[in-house]
């Protein structure tokens, strides 16, 4: 198999299977019937591996990668399923920090052509069964499975995990999950399983109550991670990581009860070496020091509030590159933009990317200094040209903006 054949196969998969990343809501296939049939067809590999299930609006990726790093430091072989990918499809499925084997991906995609006609998987459904099969073949000790979207009807909800966690609940994907925090919390709480401990990381009492009530219904132990105090730090930067660390520590306590051997030193070291152990990038990622250039994939209002607050705490003029997809409420974002900044707006290079010209009236009303570009790279090159060594550059607003920037500018070892 050549690199070209691999790329053709992945491109074909994106086209064949309805894909939320590209098509948005119309590609979302709620319900578990399809994934159940798909798993049956492949021999139910998800039943042959031990899993941890992590959902939530924000913090899923950071929490799952921090947990994976700690477990790897403890000597376990760890599978990790995250989405979306930033640069290459294989980032979604990792074992001990190594991306899924491209030969396996190529071969597995060929099997899509042999599926019975009544199974028409979405892109995410097919990627999910691919992850389960890869982790089974790799004989991982444990697999950390990140929810794709929501929880109750998400393809990943077919697993019976050792522990579940909901990092937090915020407004996002309202067109699918509901217009209120209460509705979204109920969807996220849908990953709670009978008798299986669930960790909750949200400080909102309404959210806690909804998750706790669901846990009570399922006779599942409910663990509130928020009151715990810790001085532990991670190499994943961003002030918001403190909340994610509490979730990770609570999950680890539950695993210890199940006889996983995880020392305090493993926890400390694992949290400090997440980039090295799992290859995770995208959250408050320092791309360069000269000029200081930061990327962050926070993309809903709550995530951007955390990120923008941290930017406001940095005493430098900022050159901020932002781009959005069609289903984001940009008028809400305009109200929380950082101060002391020059803005560069660009359309992410995907079908769902929103041209800045469509929301230029909001930019004008916001009374900010801005320019509009046709690509993320053009915006970055302009910002780099204007940025002095005392200033900084920030790239964000969407996973796709960060992915596009990194693909163009980051040397990734293939």
N, C-alpha and C positions, 0 to 999 in steps of 0.2 A: 504493500500500500504506500503510495506517495503522499506527500503533503497536499498536493492538488486533489487527489482522490478523497482524502479525509475532508478537505474544505468543501468539496462538491457535495459530499454526503450530508454534512451539517447544514449547508445551504438548502439542500433538498428537504431536510427535516423541517427547517424553518418555514418553507413554502407549503409543504404537505399538511402539516398538523396546525390546526388553529392555534395561534400564538399570541398570548396576552401582551407580551413584550412589544410585538409589532402592531397587533390589531386592536388591543384594548378590550373593552367589555364584551364585544361580540365573540371573542375567542374564549371567554371564561365559561367553563362547563361545570356548573355546580352539581354536587351529588357524587356518591361513591360507587354507583352501579358500574360505571365504565371502568374505573380503576380496579374494582373487584374482578371483573371479567378479564382484564388485562393481566392482573397478578395470577389468576387461575391459569391462564394460558401459559405463563412462564413458570408455573410450579410453585407459586407463593413464596418467593425468596424472603419476603419481609417477615415471614413466620420463623425463619431459620437464623435470624440475627437478633441480638439484644440492641434496643434502641432507647434514645432519649428524644423527647419531642419538645421543640421550642417554638412558641408562637408569640404574638404581640405586634403592635404597630411599628414601634421603633426598638432597636437594640437586639433584634433576633440574631443578626449576623455577628455583631461584636460578642454577644454572650456565648453563642455556639462556638466561635473560634477561640475565645478565652478558655472555655471548658475543654475543648479539644486539646489545647496546648497543655493544660494541667494534666489531663489524662495521659497524654503522650509522655510528659515528664515523669509520670508514675510508672511508665513501662508498658502501657497498653497500646494495642494496635487499634487506631481510631479512624472510623469512617466519618466523613463530614459532607452533608448535602446542604448547599446554600443556593440562593438565587437572588437576582439574576447574576450572570457573569459580567465582568467588566471588559475583558479583552478576548479570552478564548472560552469556548463552550466547556472545555474540560475542567475549568475552575469550579464548576458546580458540584463536581463529584471528586472528593479527595480522600486519600488514605495516608495518614501520618504526614500531611502537608504536601504530598505529591499529587498533582493533577491526575485524573483518570487517564488511563492508557488510550491513546488515540486509535490504536488498532482495535481495541475492544469497542470503542464508540462506533467506529466504521462498521465492524461486523454486526453490532447490535442494531444499527440503523437498517441494515439489510433485512433484518427480521420483521421490520415494520411492514414490509411488502407481503409477508406471509400471513398477516393477521386475518382472522375471519372478517367478512364484510360487515358484520353487525357490531364490531368493535372499531370505532372511529376515534382514536385517542387524540386529545389535545396535545400540544407540544409539551406542556408541563406534566401531563399524565404519563406520556412516554418517557420523559426524562426521569420521572420518579421511579418507574419500574426499572429503568436502566441503573439507577443508583442502588436500588435494593439488590439487584442481580450482581452488580460489581462488588458490593460489600460482602455478599454471600460468598462469591468466588474468591475474594481476597481473605476470607475467614477473619474478619475484624473481630476484636474483642467486644467492641461496642460501636454503634453508629449514632451520630448526632444528626437528627433530621429537623431541618428548619421548615416551618409552615410556609407555603407559597403565598396564599392570600386568604385572609379570614381565619378559618379553623374548622368549624363544624362541617363544612362541605368541601374542604380542601383535600386534594388527592392524597396528601401525606397522612390523613386521618384514618387510614386503613390499618396503621400499626398499633400494636399493644406495647407501649413503652414501659420501661422501668420507672421513669419519672417524667412528668410533663411540667412545662413552665410557660407562663404568660408574662412577658417582660413588662409591658404596659399597654394601655389602650388610649388611642388618640383618634381624632377625626382624620380619616384617609379612606380612599376608595368608597366614598359615600354612595356613589351610583350603584354599587354592588352590595355593600355590607350594611347600609342603613344610614340615616341622617343624624342620629344622635349617638352620644357616647354609650348610652344604655344598650341600644341596638347592636352597636359594634362589639361591646363587651360580651354580649350574649353569644355572638358569632365566635369570638376568640375563645370563650369558655367551652365551646363545643369540642375542644380537644380533651376535656376532662373525661377520664375513663373509670369504670367501676373499680374501686379499691386501689387505684394507682395514685400516689402522692402528686399533688400539683403545687408548684411554687408560684406565688404571685408577687410581682415586683412593682405594682402601681400604688402610689400613695393616695389616689383618689378613693374616698370611702365608698362612693357609689360603685366603682369598678370592683373594689374588694368584695363588697356585699354580693354582687352578681356572681363572681367567681366562687366565693365561699358557698353560696346557695347551691350552685351547680355541683360543687364538691360534696356537699351534704346529701344532695339527691343521689349521687353515685356512691355514697359511703366511701369517699376518697379523702385521705388526709389532706388538709389545707395548710400550707406553710406560707406565712406572710414574711417576705424577705426584707420589708422596708425598715422595721425597727432596729435591725442589727447595725452595729458600729464596726467599722474596720479601717485600719490605716494602710491596708494593702494597696499597691499601685500596679498599673499595667503599662506596657509599652504602647498600648493603644491609647493615644492621647485624645483629649476632649473631656471637658469637665463632666459631661453626662455619663462617662464610663463608670463613675462611682456607683451609680444605681445598678448598672449591669453587673458589676463585680459582686454586689450583694446577692443578686439572683444566682450567679454562678456558685457562690459559697453555699447557698441553701441547697442547690442541686447536689453539690459534693457531699454535704451532710447526709442526704438521703442515700447516695451511692455507698457511703461508708457503712450505713446500716445494712446494706445488701452485700457487705463483705468485700467491697472494692478497697484496695489498699492504696490510700492517697495520703501522703504525709503533709504536714504543714509546710515543709521545705519544698515539696513538689508544687504546692499551691503557689507559694511565693515566686519560685523560679518560673513556673509555667505562665503565670500572669505577666511576668516581665519579658517573656520571649515569644509572644504570640506571632509577631511577624516572621521570626525565624522558624518557628515550629509549624505554622499553618500556611504561611505565605499570604495572610490576609492583608489587603490594602483597601483604602477607600474611605476610612473613617479618620478624620483629622490627620491625614497622611502628609508628612512633610516631604514634598517632592524635591525641594532644593533649599539651601540656606542663602544663596546669593543669586538673585534676590530671594528672600523668604517666600516660598510658594507652598500653599496649603491646599489640599483637595479634601472635600467631604461630600459623601453621597446622600446626606440628609435631604429629603425632598418634599415632606409634607410640612404643614405649618408648625407643628410641635417640634419636629426635628430641626427645622430651620431656625426656630426661636432659640434653641440651645446653641446652635452653631453661630448665629449672628450675635448672641450675647457674648460668646467667647471672643468673636472678632472685635466687638466693642471694647473689650478689656485690654486689647493690644494697642498701645500708644504709637501707632504708625498710620500714615495715610494708606488707604487700601485701594487696590485695583481689583474689582470684583467681577468675575466672569460668571454669568448665570444663563441657564437655559431651562426650558420647561416642556413637559408633554401636555397633550390636549386636555386631560382630565383634571389638571391641577387648578385650584382657585387662586389665580395670580393676584387678584385684588387684595386678598388677605396677606399675601407675601409683601406687597408694596407697603403695607402699614408697619412692617417690622424690619425694613432694610437697615443695614448698619450705617452709622454716621461716618463722616470724614472719609468719603469714598468716591471713586470714579467708577462707573458701571459700564460693562460691556455685555450686551445681550446677544445671544446666538441661538439658532435653531438646532437642537440635537439632530444628528443625521439618521433618524429613523422615521418610519411612516407616521408615528404618533407625535413626532416633534412639532412644537408650535412655533411658527415664524413670529419673531418679535414685532413685526409690523402690525400683527393682529391686536397686540395689546399696547401699542405705542401711546394711545391716549392715556392709559394708566401711568405710563412713565412720565408723560408730560405733567399730569396732575400731581405726581409725587415730587415734582420740582427737584429732580436729581440731575447730576451731570452724567450723561450716558451717550453711548454709541451703539449702533446695531451692525451685526456682522452676519454673513451667510454661513459661517462655519465656526465651530469652537476653536479650531486651530488659528483661524484668521484673528479671532478675538484675543487669543493668547499672545500671538506675535505682536499685536498692537499694544497690549498691556505691558509686555516685556520691554518693548521699545520705550514706553513712557515711564516705566517704574524706575525710580532711583534706588540706590543701595540702602537708603534709610526707610524705604517704603516696602510694601508687600503685595503679593498677588494671591487671590483666592479663586478657586474654581469649584462650582457646585450647582445646586438646584435640581439635579437629577442624576441617577445612576449613569444615564446614558451620556451626559456631559462629561462626567469624570472618566468613564470608560473610553470615550472618544479621545479625550486629552491624553490619557495614559498610553493608549494604543499608538498615538503619534509620537510621543515623547519619552516613553519609558522603555529602556532596553530590557526585555523579558527574556530570560534564558529558555529557549524552546526545548 
